Amino acid sequence: MSIQVRYFASLKERVGHGSAELDSPAPLTARQIWQQLNPALPLPETVLTAVNMHYVPADSLVQDGDELAFFPPVTGG
């Protein structure tokens, strides 16, 4: 099972790269994927997660072939 992971804005700098690929034998939640790829960094509570360009809760399952994205909160003005 292959999942493409993308990091945006300040998260990209925080984890040190803009993307990663995760191979997993079973579906995982977005939160579990963050933990596997960034074991030294807890998932910030304010981070937004999206699967295939649709916002989802961090506890949503990510399936084979999905693209998972992590975004910091966005403010405007």
C-alpha positions as CSV (number, residue, x, y, z in Angstrom):
1,M,0.0,0.0,0.0
2,S,1.5,3.3,-1.1
3,I,0.5,6.7,0.2
4,Q,1.9,10.1,-1.0
5,V,2.3,12.6,1.8
6,R,2.7,16.4,1.3
7,Y,3.6,19.1,3.8
8,F,2.8,22.7,3.2
9,A,4.0,26.1,4.4
10,S,5.6,26.1,7.9
11,L,5.1,22.3,8.2
12,K,7.4,21.8,5.3
13,E,10.2,23.6,7.1
14,R,9.4,21.9,10.4
15,V,9.7,18.4,9.1
16,G,12.5,19.2,6.7
17,H,11.0,18.2,3.4
18,G,7.9,18.9,1.3
19,S,6.8,15.3,0.5
20,A,7.3,11.7,1.4
21,E,6.0,8.3,0.4
22,L,4.8,5.7,2.9
23,D,4.4,2.0,2.2
24,S,2.2,0.3,4.7
25,P,0.7,-3.2,4.8
26,A,-2.7,-1.8,6.1
27,P,-4.7,1.4,6.0
28,L,-3.6,4.0,8.6
29,T,-5.2,7.2,9.9
30,A,-3.7,10.5,8.9
31,R,-2.5,10.9,12.6
32,Q,-0.8,7.5,12.5
33,I,1.0,8.4,9.2
34,W,2.3,11.6,10.7
35,Q,3.6,9.7,13.7
36,Q,5.3,7.1,11.6
37,L,7.0,9.7,9.4
38,N,7.7,12.2,12.1
39,P,8.2,10.2,15.4
40,A,10.0,13.1,17.1
41,L,7.3,15.7,16.3
42,P,3.8,15.4,17.7
43,L,1.0,16.3,15.3
44,P,0.0,19.9,16.2
45,E,-3.6,20.1,17.2
46,T,-4.2,23.0,14.8
47,V,-2.9,21.2,11.7
48,L,-5.5,20.6,8.9
49,T,-5.4,17.3,7.0
50,A,-6.7,16.5,3.5
51,V,-7.1,13.3,1.6
52,N,-7.3,13.6,-2.1
53,M,-7.9,17.4,-1.8
54,H,-10.8,17.0,0.7
55,Y,-10.4,18.1,4.3
56,V,-10.8,15.3,6.7
57,P,-10.4,14.7,10.5
58,A,-6.9,13.5,11.5
59,D,-8.4,10.2,12.6
60,S,-9.7,9.4,9.0
61,L,-8.3,6.3,7.3
62,V,-6.0,6.8,4.3
63,Q,-6.1,4.1,1.7
64,D,-3.7,2.7,-0.9
65,G,-3.0,5.3,-3.7
66,D,-4.3,8.3,-1.7
67,E,-2.6,11.6,-1.3
68,L,-2.5,12.9,2.2
69,A,-1.6,16.6,2.8
70,F,-0.9,18.4,6.1
71,F,-1.5,22.2,6.3
72,P,-0.9,24.7,9.0
73,P,-4.0,26.8,9.9
74,V,-4.6,29.6,7.5
75,T,-5.5,33.1,8.4
76,G,-6.5,35.9,6.2
77,G,-7.1,39.5,6.4
